[in-house]
Amino acid sequence: MNSPAYDIASMLAADTELGLVLGTNLFRNREPTSPDNVVTIFDYMGHNSLTLDKKTYSYSNVQICVRNR
């Protein structure tokens, strides 16, 4: 199972209209000092859960940071 940041970054990179390229202006869990215009997706610690009809659903959190001049 991939981390949520990995999966979301892959989906964003697949949408060519956004112009995001992994390792160029789209990063996961580490924001580089350059270039100036980047999107970084961080896995956010902790899991939330929801119980509904005696079933427990867990979901992860991410944080998306955009740095743009």
N, CA, C and O of each residue as an XYZ file, in Angstrom:
276
protein
N       0.835     -1.174      0.000
C       0.000      0.000      0.000
C       0.884      1.243      0.000
O       1.800      1.358      0.814
N       0.613      2.159     -0.902
C       1.359      3.410     -0.982
C       0.866      4.394      0.067
O      -0.245      4.279      0.584
N       1.720      5.361      0.364
C       1.285      6.425      1.259
C       0.278      7.297      0.516
O       0.311      7.358     -0.713
N      -0.609      7.970      1.234
C      -1.576      8.851      0.565
C      -0.890      9.946     -0.257
O      -1.369     10.296     -1.336
N       0.221     10.488      0.238
C       0.935     11.532     -0.502
C       1.424     11.005     -1.847
O       1.366     11.717     -2.850
N       1.901      9.773     -1.875
C       2.389      9.167     -3.120
C       1.243      9.028     -4.118
O       1.390      9.386     -5.287
N       0.109      8.512     -3.665
C      -1.025      8.302     -4.557
C      -1.591      9.619     -5.080
O      -1.904      9.726     -6.266
N      -1.726     10.614     -4.217
C      -2.270     11.904     -4.643
C      -1.318     12.603     -5.606
O      -1.762     13.189     -6.593
N      -0.015     12.549     -5.335
C       0.967     13.143     -6.246
C       0.906     12.470     -7.610
O       1.016     13.142     -8.636
N       0.736     11.171     -7.636
C       0.633     10.455     -8.909
C      -0.612     10.888     -9.689
O      -0.561     11.041    -10.909
N      -1.725     11.083     -8.984
C      -2.947     11.537     -9.656
C      -2.796     12.959    -10.196
O      -3.251     13.253    -11.301
N      -2.163     13.836     -9.426
C      -1.951     15.205     -9.891
C      -1.010     15.247    -11.090
O      -1.232     16.016    -12.025
N       0.029     14.432    -11.069
C       0.979     14.393    -12.181
C       0.323     13.831    -13.444
O       0.688     14.218    -14.554
N      -0.630     12.935    -13.285
C      -1.309     12.343    -14.436
C      -2.230     13.338    -15.141
O      -2.528     13.175    -16.324
N      -2.678     14.364    -14.426
C      -3.532     15.389    -15.035
C      -2.629     16.419    -15.707
O      -2.143     17.342    -15.054
N      -2.406     16.261    -17.007
C      -1.437     17.093    -17.725
C      -1.821     18.569    -17.775
O      -0.954     19.418    -17.981
N      -3.094     18.892    -17.591
C      -3.513     20.296    -17.616
C      -2.930     21.092    -16.458
O      -2.809     22.314    -16.547
N      -2.568     20.419    -15.378
C      -1.998     21.110    -14.220
C      -0.543     21.509    -14.440
O      -0.058     22.447    -13.809
N       0.147     20.817    -15.315
C       1.551     21.124    -15.576
C       2.485     20.725    -14.449
O       3.573     21.287    -14.324
N       2.081     19.761    -13.622
C       2.913     19.314    -12.501
C       3.684     18.063    -12.901
O       3.121     17.124    -13.463
N       4.987     18.066    -12.601
C       5.863     16.946    -12.932
C       6.576     16.513    -11.657
O       7.251     17.313    -11.009
N       6.418     15.235    -11.304
C       7.090     14.715    -10.107
C       8.589     14.952    -10.181
O       9.229     14.639    -11.185
N       9.135     15.500     -9.122
C      10.569     15.744     -9.048
C      11.009     17.053     -9.676
O      12.169     17.443     -9.536
N      10.102     17.744    -10.370
C      10.423     19.032    -10.986
C       9.724     20.168    -10.252
O      10.371     21.088     -9.751
N       8.402     20.096    -10.192
C       7.641     21.109     -9.462
C       6.556     20.484     -8.580
O       5.704     21.188     -8.038
N       6.597     19.163     -8.445
C       5.688     18.423     -7.580
C       6.502     17.452     -6.735
O       7.249     16.630     -7.268
N       6.357     17.548     -5.421
C       7.181     16.748     -4.520
C       6.329     16.098     -3.442
O       5.213     16.536     -3.161
N       6.877     15.043     -2.842
C       6.206     14.324     -1.761
C       7.089     14.347     -0.519
O       8.265     13.987     -0.575
N       6.517     14.769      0.590
C       7.135     14.683      1.916
C       8.451     15.423      2.093
O       9.085     15.293      3.140
N       8.876     16.190      1.111
C      10.099     16.984      1.236
C       9.976     18.161      0.279
O       9.835     17.979     -0.930
N      10.031     19.370      0.832
C       9.945     20.555     -0.025
C      11.348     21.095     -0.266
O      12.030     21.474      0.686
N      11.788     21.138     -1.507
C      13.142     21.621     -1.807
C      13.229     23.146     -1.695
O      12.208     23.834     -1.697
N      14.430     23.656     -1.600
C      14.627     25.105     -1.517
C      14.411     25.788     -2.862
O      14.103     26.979     -2.903
N      14.564     25.069     -3.940
C      14.275     25.605     -5.266
C      13.665     24.488     -6.098
O      13.948     23.322     -5.825
N      12.872     24.774     -7.064
C      12.493     26.060     -7.646
C      11.513     26.822     -6.753
O      11.049     26.314     -5.732
N      11.214     28.050     -7.166
C      10.315     28.886     -6.367
C       8.871     28.422     -6.426
O       8.138     28.558     -5.447
N       8.458     27.881     -7.550
C       7.060     27.474     -7.734
C       6.948     25.958     -7.615
O       7.304     25.229     -8.541
N       6.455     25.487     -6.476
C       6.329     24.047     -6.246
C       5.039     23.724     -5.498
O       4.457     24.566     -4.815
N       4.626     22.489     -5.651
C       3.542     21.910     -4.870
C       4.142     20.729     -4.123
O       4.785     19.871     -4.729
N       3.939     20.681     -2.822
C       4.462     19.587     -2.012
C       3.323     18.959     -1.230
O       2.508     19.652     -0.621
N       3.282     17.634     -1.259
C       2.250     16.893     -0.543
C       2.914     16.125      0.592
O       3.820     15.321      0.373
N       2.448     16.386      1.797
C       3.001     15.755      2.989
C       1.999     14.765      3.565
O       0.803     15.045      3.639
N       2.506     13.598      3.974
C       1.683     12.710      4.773
C       1.571     13.341      6.144
O       2.582     13.652      6.775
N       0.359     13.529      6.603
C       0.109     14.177      7.874
C      -0.093     13.089      8.916
O      -0.899     12.178      8.724
N       0.630     13.183     10.001
C       0.627     12.121     11.004
C      -0.755     11.907     11.596
O      -1.532     12.844     11.781
N      -1.032     10.665     11.884
C      -2.280     10.316     12.536
C      -3.333      9.847     11.559
O      -3.340     10.219     10.385
N      -4.200      9.037     12.063
C      -5.315      8.533     11.267
C      -6.608      8.866     11.993
O      -6.684      8.819     13.220
N      -7.595      9.193     11.225
C      -8.924      9.418     11.780
C      -9.764      8.187     11.494
O      -9.495      7.443     10.551
N     -10.749      7.985     12.287
C     -11.647      6.865     12.028
C     -13.087      7.304     12.273
O     -13.363      8.229     13.036
N     -13.965      6.620     11.614
C     -15.381      6.893     11.701
C     -16.091      5.565     11.848
O     -15.818      4.632     11.092
N     -16.989      5.462     12.796
C     -17.763      4.242     12.979
C     -19.185      4.511     12.517
O     -19.840      5.451     12.966
N     -19.644      3.664     11.610
C     -20.968      3.814     11.054
C     -21.569      2.428     10.860
O     -20.965      1.577     10.208
N     -22.718      2.203     11.404
C     -23.386      0.894     11.305
C     -22.472     -0.246     11.765
O     -22.384     -1.286     11.112
N     -21.806     -0.037     12.879
C     -20.915     -1.022     13.500
C     -19.696     -1.377     12.643
O     -19.026     -2.375     12.911
N     -19.405     -0.580     11.626
C     -18.199     -0.757     10.818
C     -17.314      0.457     11.045
O     -17.805      1.584     11.107
N     -16.021      0.235     11.168
C     -15.087      1.317     11.385
C     -14.324      1.599     10.095
O     -13.742      0.697      9.492
N     -14.336      2.856      9.687
C     -13.638      3.291      8.489
C     -12.473      4.182      8.916
O     -12.655      5.109      9.706
N     -11.297      3.906      8.403
C     -10.121      4.711      8.718
C      -9.702      5.489      7.479
O      -9.825      5.006      6.353
N      -9.214      6.681      7.701
C      -8.709      7.466      6.584
C      -7.521      8.290      7.050
O      -7.459      8.746      8.192
N      -6.588      8.466      6.137
C      -5.351      9.180      6.431
C      -5.514     10.655      6.090
O      -6.464     11.056      5.418
N      -4.580     11.440      6.564
C      -4.575     12.870      6.300
C      -3.347     13.252      5.494
O      -2.284     12.649      5.634
N      -3.505     14.254      4.653
C      -2.372     14.830      3.933
C      -2.443     16.344      4.068
O      -3.491     16.913      4.369
N      -1.305     16.975      3.838
C      -1.242     18.431      3.789
C      -0.631     18.794      2.455
O       0.403     18.246      2.075
N      -1.260     19.717      1.735
C      -0.752     20.143      0.446
C      -0.287     21.591      0.578
O      -1.064     22.476      0.939
N       0.980     21.815      0.282
C       1.562     23.159      0.363
C       1.906     23.638     -1.036
O       2.487     22.904     -1.835
N       1.541     24.871     -1.317
C       1.854     25.488     -2.605
C       2.725     26.700     -2.351
O       2.376     27.584     -1.568
N       3.874     26.730     -3.027
C       4.765     27.906     -2.933
C       4.893     28.461     -4.335
O       5.304     27.763     -5.262
N       4.533     29.735     -4.477
C       4.531     30.333     -5.804
C       4.883     31.797     -5.688
O       4.349     32.499     -4.829
N       5.767     32.264     -6.534
C       6.115     33.676     -6.553
C       5.043     34.379     -7.307
O       5.101     35.598     -7.469
